Amino acid sequence: MNEIIIRRIRQGDEKAFEAVYREYYPLLCRFGMQLLHNAELVEEVVDDVFFALWERRSEIDIQSLKAYLLKAVRNKSLNELNSLGHRQRQMTGRIDMGDRLDFISSLFDDAHPLEQLLVREAEERLSQIVDSLPEEDRRVFMMQRTEGKTYAEIAMELGISVNTVKYHMKKTIRLLSDAMGRCLLLLLLIK
């Protein structure tokens, strides 16, 4: 049974992937909570594991799906813990994060020309990136972000699963985050 599901996922069968997602998601979240003790972070980690599984589905060489998923969640959780520890160590002994944000915010007011320039450049860059997305990714992103539709509404309208909508959104947001980088962070800080 396990081999059949793995083979179907390798071949891009979304229904098989959804079945695995539904079956293992709760277990992986419980497991992740034992390591991270943060529900939002755990959901992000588990979603990332499933996202990676789907992205690399043609390359996977898995004997036991459950063992593979548990190990992936463990590794990703440990990476998150290491990353959190690293960020906390960097912050220790430096200017308090709140003070930094206050300082950055003080550089900009609503009429500041630099803010207006940054906003305009960020909007242009975002528009270029969204326009270059694959059709399905762009459609899902625009329906959610500009039309305010829920994942369920998008899935119903496009005739795809909610998990497929999540996949498109996660992929698009990751691409936008990578492409926008510091520009997006600065824009978020000044708003």
Secondary structure by P-SEA (a helix, b strand, c coil): caaaaaaaaaaccaaaaaaaaaacaaaaaaaaaaccccaaaaaaaaaaaaaaaaaaccccccccaaaaaaaaaaaaaaaaaaaaaaaaaaacccccaaaaaaaaaaacccccaaaaaaaaaaaaaaaaaaaaccaaaaaaaaaaacccccaaaaaaaacccaaaaaaaaaaaaaaaaaaaaaaaaaaaaac
